[in-house]
């Protein structure tokens, strides 16, 4: 496993241990960076109007379309680190 991948995994574990829950925008950014870093570009249909949470997650992830997995991983790591130090 590469160093970046192991730091990404550690950040994912650390994100579950934050002292306080981030605001919704930050949570969406965390979700989007994690998904882009682990799965790549968003696929599938955008959730329907009634699924507000699913739609927000999809839209956040779709904004990162075209971002390299490695870049998304680093963004995720940096964001988790900034939240740990806040």
C-alpha positions as a printed NumPy array, in Angstrom:
array([[  0.   ,   0.   ,   0.   ],
       [  1.374,   3.386,  -0.917],
       [  2.133,   6.025,   1.692],
       [ -0.715,   8.211,   0.393],
       [ -3.187,   5.335,   0.605],
       [ -2.163,   4.509,   4.17 ],
       [ -2.425,   8.183,   5.21 ],
       [ -5.852,   8.296,   3.519],
       [ -6.975,   5.245,   5.5  ],
       [ -5.665,   6.771,   8.734],
       [ -7.496,  10.025,   7.984],
       [-10.714,   8.068,   7.389],
       [-10.332,   6.462,  10.822],
       [ -9.441,   9.811,  12.424],
       [-12.509,  11.468,  10.887],
       [-14.706,   9.222,  13.039],
       [-12.937,  10.39 ,  16.217],
       [-13.225,  14.166,  15.799],
       [-14.025,  15.997,  19.029],
       [-16.996,  17.762,  17.463],
       [-19.139,  17.132,  14.406],
       [-18.284,  19.441,  11.477],
       [-20.978,  21.6  ,   9.883],
       [-22.982,  20.167,   6.984],
       [-20.91 ,  21.866,   4.253],
       [-17.716,  20.421,   5.718],
       [-19.347,  16.998,   6.039],
       [-20.29 ,  17.122,   2.356],
       [-16.72 ,  18.107,   1.439],
       [-15.387,  15.205,   3.511],
       [-17.822,  12.824,   1.828],
       [-17.021,  14.062,  -1.666],
       [-13.249,  13.9  ,  -1.195],
       [-13.49 ,  10.442,   0.355],
       [-15.669,   9.08 ,  -2.442],
       [-13.545,  10.678,  -5.189],
       [-10.379,   9.37 ,  -3.538],
       [-11.705,   5.86 ,  -3.069],
       [-14.06 ,   5.326,  -6.031],
       [-13.195,   7.983,  -8.618],
       [-15.743,  10.006, -10.589],
       [-19.385,   9.851,  -9.59 ],
       [-21.52 ,   7.426, -11.581],
       [-25.194,   6.673, -11.805],
       [-28.251,   8.865, -11.781],
       [-28.706,  11.847,  -9.518],
       [-31.137,  10.982,  -6.696],
       [-34.682,  12.251,  -6.987],
       [-36.094,  15.449,  -5.559],
       [-37.435,  13.706,  -2.447],
       [-33.984,  12.393,  -1.437],
       [-32.456,  15.669,  -0.235],
       [-29.493,  14.109,   1.562],
       [-28.641,  11.752,  -1.297],
       [-28.958,  14.596,  -3.763],
       [-26.644,  16.853,  -1.73 ],
       [-24.048,  14.076,  -1.46 ],
       [-24.272,  13.33 ,  -5.183],
       [-23.894,  17.018,  -6.078],
       [-20.901,  17.461,  -3.757],
       [-19.199,  14.42 ,  -5.265],
       [-20.057,  15.493,  -8.824],
       [-18.243,  18.819,  -8.246],
       [-14.998,  16.847,  -7.967],
       [-15.493,  15.042, -11.272],
       [-12.197,  14.88 , -13.133],
       [-10.12 ,  15.303,  -9.968],
       [ -7.394,  12.666,  -9.757],
       [ -7.892,  10.092,  -7.007],
       [ -4.547,  11.061,  -5.5  ],
       [ -5.509,  14.756,  -5.379],
       [ -8.839,  13.916,  -3.736],
       [ -7.073,  11.702,  -1.208],
       [ -4.69 ,  14.529,  -0.318],
       [ -7.575,  17.022,  -0.012],
       [ -9.34 ,  14.596,   2.329],
       [ -6.217,  14.097,   4.453],
       [ -5.649,  17.871,   4.668],
       [ -9.273,  18.535,   5.597],
       [ -9.296,  15.908,   8.351],
       [ -6.01 ,  17.285,   9.72 ],
       [ -7.408,  20.822,   9.79 ],
       [-10.504,  19.568,  11.658],
       [ -8.367,  17.681,  14.195],
       [ -6.419,  20.862,  14.921],
       [ -9.49 ,  23.112,  15.15 ]])
